[in-house]
């Protein structure tokens, strides 16, 4: 039998003793010290021993501490009495673990003294009743938000996604509750509306995951950022296309209705700069970089400073190997604008591959197509592996039902790239993975449609990072 000492001189302490008496554990014996004895209902005398004395008296408390207790719990209103009681215990028991209900912001450097802040407990309990606020485990782990419970809403971007394709870096889905039943996670398990997910991970990461789960259509470029950013390097882009490129980018900006930053580096044409400045207004910021040292660091710094969620570049800039690598390292979606008219675009095109990266970015694809008024078309090359592809198609059909967005699936016996090159216009969306940063010459003999993205370089393309 384990002996536990409870020292109480407060209403909370009395409630705690009554609650303890209602527990089913028969392996503990509780020794209760109160300055004034109180009556309790249905107390088992074999498990509860009551004493009435002042615990700040070292003489009286030391006699009781001759027994071997595994733990002491203190719930007293007077902070001075609490401090003196702890001192008395330490005179007799140097290492005994002490749990203290902290009502007065007490501080104690003893590693075996645990201060439980009552205000934190009450406020966190009230938070659990607020809508759209994550439920965080307070009495498990370190209680700092590393364990979280999230209800998946019907229109969530996580709905009908397989766990195996959700990038879980520094966090994990460890349990799913559906219809009040526990489901253990597996790679093939699919998340459904109203599922209750239990998440474990870094607290700051879980906050971002929570926002992503609760996010519905109409939020892109969130969760990557909130603003659009046009990048113009006059050493890389043909000067004759800059003005038209900016006009098409402004058209894209109006579709998303966010602030826009036009960044110009290596400025070398005063007339073009003047035309760019004419686009300045309350929602458009013109930022010209005259200091051209370490452009990569400045670009990555801009991503954070302007909270960029979508970078818009020309085909010339994306074709540059160093620039493409920098864009990949920014972990932000990239909209590569081609020389074709944008106003005639009506379709988003996806080419299925034998991986399932398109499922990872599906919510972003539906969001983009919704905001820009595009149809969604999936091209399935039948000569390649079909099992993963069929699961991706199933996922997109499920999302199309949720978001009331029709999709078309085309089954192709020849490489879809050849078919698409005969189309007038469309926007291709691809996962932005590391293999797209490789030099184009290395993809010459590849059959991977993602590595062959440049075969459709004449068309508008959007590259979306696969990580959350």
N, C-alpha and C positions, 0 to 999 in steps of 0.2 A: 504494500500500500504506500502511495506517495503522499507525503504531508505537505500541505500548502497553507501558508499563513496569510490571512486577509486582515488588514488593519483599516477600519472604517470609522469615519466621523463625518458623514455627509449623506444626503438623500440619494445621491448617485450610488454610493457604497451600499446603502440598504437595498436599493433596487438590484444591484449586482448580486448581492448575497441571495436574494429571493430567486433570481434567474438561475444561479448556480445550483440551488436546491432542486430545480426542475430538470436538470440535466440527467441523462441516463447513465453516466459513468459511475461505476461502483469501485473504481480503482484508486480514487483520491479520498483523503481525509482532510477536512478543512477545519482549521483552527481560527476562530473569529475573535478579534479584539476590537471592542467598542468602548468609547468613553462613557456611553450611556446605553444600557441594554435595550433592545427593541424586540418586538414580537414578530415571528415569521410563521407563515402557514405551512403545514405539512413538511416540517423539517425532520429529517431522519437523524435521530440522536446518535446513531452509530457512525455516521459520516461527518457530523458537524459538532464541534466542541466550542462553546462560547465562554469568553472571558470579558470581564468589565473592569478596565483600568485605563489610566492615561499612558499611551505608548511613548510619550516624551520622557517618561521616567525610566532611566537606564536600569535601575535595580529591578523593577517589575518586568520589563521587557526581556532582560538578560536571563531571568529564570525560565521564561518560555522558550527562549532561543537555545536552551540546552538540548532540545530535541533537534533532529536532523530534518530541516525543511529543504525542499528542492526549489522553492520560489516564495517570494513575498509580494503581495499586491497591496498597494496603499491607495486609498480613496478618501482623502481628507480635504476639507475646505480651506483650512488655515495653512498658508504656505510656510510659515515659520515652524509650525508643528510638523509639517512634512519634512523639512530640512533636519530638524532635531531628531526625528524618528529614524531617518536614514543614517545619521551619525551614530545613534545608539546601536543600530543593527551592525554597522561596520566595526564597532568596538569588539563585538562578539564574533561576527561572521564576516571575514574579509572578502570572500568571493561569492557570497550568496546573491543570486539573481533577484533584482528588485524591479517590479513594474509599478510606475507611479502615474496616477491620473493627474495631469498637469493643467491646473486651472489658472495659473498665474505666471506663465512664461518662465518657469524655473529653468536653471541651467545646471548641468552636472556632468563633469568630465569622466566619471567612473564608467568604464566599458560595460560593467554588469548592472548598470542602472538604465532602464528604458523609460523615457518620458513620453507618455501618450497625451498629445494635446487635445483637449476636449473640444475646443473651438474648431479645429481641423476636422474632427470626426463629424460634428454636427453639420458643418457647412458642406462637406463632401456628401453626406447622406441626403441633404436637401437638393444637391446638384443632380442626384440620380433621378429626381422627379421632373427635371426640366426636359422638354422635347429637344431633339437634335443635339444632345450633349452626350459624349461617350461615357459609358459606365466603366469606371476604373476600379480594379480590385484594391481594397484598402488593407485588408488583413492577410494578404498572401504576398510572398516575396518581400520586396523592400517598400511596396506601396507607393511608388513614385510614378505609376502609369505604365509600367512594363507589362501589365496584364490588362487587357481591355476587352469589353463586350460590345459588339456592334450589331444592330438590327439592319438587315439589308432591305432597303425600300424597293418597291416594285419597279421603278424606273432607274435603278442603280446601274452604273457601268459595269458592275461585277456580276450582274445577274446572267445566268446561263453560261458562265465561263467555267472551264475545267480548272481544278486546282493546279494541275500540272503545268499550265501555261501562264500562271500568275507569277510574275517575278517577285520572289520573296527574299529580298536582300536585307539582312539585319532585322527581319521579322518573320513570323510564321503564323499560319492558321492552324491551331492545334485542336480545335473541336468545332463541330457544327451541331446546333440544336434545331430540329425541324419537327413541328407538331408535337413539341414537348418530349422528343426522343433524341438521345445522343447518337450522332453519327461520327465515326472516326474518319478523319481526312485521308484521302488517297489521291493519287494523280488523276484518276479518271472520275473522281467525284465532281458533280456539277453543282454550282451554287444556284439556289432558287430564290424567288421573292419571299420575303419574311423569314428567311433563315437567320438564326442568331449565331454570329461568328465569335469565337473566343480567340483573340490575337495575343501573341507574346513577342516582345521585341524591344528595341530601344524606344524610350518614351517619345522622343522627338520624331522618330520615324513613324510610330503608330499614329501620331497626330495627323501626319500627311496621308497615311493610309485611310484613316477615318474620313477625312475630307473627300478622298477619291471614291470611297464606297458610297458616300451620301450624294455625290455629284450626279446631276442629271443632264440631259441634253441642253445645249444653249450656253455652256460655260467655256468652251474652248476659246483661247488657248490654255485656260486652267486645266490641270493643276501645274503645268510647266511654268507659267508666269501670267502676267496680265496685259502686257503691252506688245505691240508689233514693232519690228525693227528692220529697216531696209539698210543693207550694207552695200556700199558702192566704193570699190577700190579702182581709181582711175588708171592704175597701172595694169589692171587685169581685164577691164571691161572695154569693149569697143565704144568710143565716145559717141558714135553716130546713133547708138541705140539707147543711150542713157535716158533721154527725155521720155521716150515711149515706155521704157522699162519702169520709170517712176510713175507714169500715168496708170499703167496696169497694176502696179503695187498699191496705188491710192485706191483703185477700184476694189482690190482685195480688202484693204483696210476698212472701207465703208461697209463691207459685208459683215465683218466681225465687230464693228462699232467699239473699238478700243483705241487708246492713245497710240500714236505712231511716232517713231523716232527715225529720221533719215540721217544715217551716218555716212559721211564722205571722208575717205582717207586718200592720201597722195593727190591732193587737189592740184590740177594742172591746166584747167580750162576755165577762165573767168566767166565766159559767156554761159557755160553749162551751170556753173555754180549759181549765177544770177537767176537762171530759170528754175533751179531747184529751190532757191529761197522763196520764190513766188508761191510755193505750196504751203508755206508756213501759215498756221492759224492756231486757234486755241487747243486743237487736238493733235497738231503736227509740230514736232520739235525738229529743228535742223541743227545737227552737230557736225562741225567740220574739224577734222583732226589735221593740224598743220605739222605737228611733231610726229614723224613717221618711224620712230625707233620703237622696236618691240611691239608691233601691231597685234600680235597674238595675245599678249597679256592684256592689252587695252581692250581688245574685243571681249575676252572672257570677263574682264572687270565690268564692262558695259552690261553684260547679261545680268549681273547681280544688281548693279546700280539702277538700271531702268526696269528691273523685274520683267525681263523679256520672256514671252511665251511662244513667239513665232518669229523666225528670222526669214526675211525675203531676200533672195539673191538672184542674180542673172545666171544663165547657163554658163557664161564665160568664167564667172567666179567659182561656181560649183565644180567646173572642170579642172580647176587648179588643184593639184594634189595636196599642197601644204594647206591651202584654204579649206579644202574638204575635210582634212584631218582636224583642223581647228573647229570647224562646225560640228563635227562628231563629238569632240571633247566638251562642247558646251552643253550637251544633253538637252537640247531644245529642238522642237520640230523645225524643219527647214522647208520653205516653199520656194522651189526653183521655177522661176518664170521664164518661159520660152518666148520665141519671137512670134508665136501665133496669137491671134485675137483671143481675148479672154471672155468677152461678152457672149460669145457663141457656145461656150462650154456648158454642157448639160449633164455630163456623166462623170462619175468617179469610177476608175477601173482598177481592179485588184487581180493580180496573177498569182494563183495559189502555188505554193512550193511544197516540198516534202517536209519542211519544218512547220511549226504552228505559230510563228511570230505574228501572223496577221490576226490571230485570235487575241494576242496580247494587246494589240492597239485597236481592237474593234470599236470600243466606245468612242475613241477619238475620231474614227472614220465616220461613224454615224453622226457624231456631233458636227463635223465639218460639212458633211453632205446636207444636214438639216439646215445649218445656218446659211449655206451658199445655194440651197435649192437644187442640189445635184441628185441624180439617180445613182444607184450603186450596182455595178456589174462585176461578177466574179468569173474569171476565166480558169477553167480546170483542164490542164494538159494531161490527157488520159494515158500517155505513154510513161508517166512517172508514178511513183508510189501513191496509192489511193487511200490507205487507211486513215492517215493523219488528215488528208485533205477532206475526206468525208465528214470527219468530226468538226473541222473548221466550217464547212458548209452548213452543218447542222446548227452550229453556234450562231452563224449569221442569220439563218432562218428564224431562230428563236428571238434574236434581237429585233429582227424586222417586225415581228408580231408585237413586241413590247412597245416599240417606238412608232408603230404604224407607218413603217417605211418599207416600200416594196423593193425587192432586189431581183436581179436576173442572174442566173447561173448558166454559163456557156461551157459545154463540153467540147474540147478541141482535140482533134487527132494530130494536128501539127502544132508546133510551138506558137503560142498566142502572140508572141512578139511580131511574127510575120503577118498575122491577121491584123493586128492593131496598127501597123505601119501604113495600112491603107485607109485608116479612119481620118476624118478631117481634123477633129479636135476632141480632147478629153483631158482629164487630170488623172494621172496615175499616182496612187499612194503606196508607199513601200515602208517596211520596217527599216529604221536607220541602225544597222548593225555594223560591227567593225569591218566586215568583209567589203562594205561599200567604200571604205577608205583606201583599199588597195589600188595600185596603179592599174589603169585600164588595160595595159598591154598584157597583164597576167590573167585577164579574163578571156583572152582571145579564143582559147579552146574549151572554155567552161560551158556547162549545160545548165548552170544555176541561173534562173531568170532574174534573181535579185542582183547578182554580180553583173548581169548584162543590162542593167538599168539604162546605160548610156546608149543602147540601141534605140531607145525611145527618147533620145535627148531633144528632139524637135518638139516634144510635147511638155506641157506643164507637169511637174512632179512635186509631190510632198513626201518628205522623209520624216518619219516619226520614231523617236527613241522607244525601245521596247521596255526599258526599265521605268518603274513608277516614279 
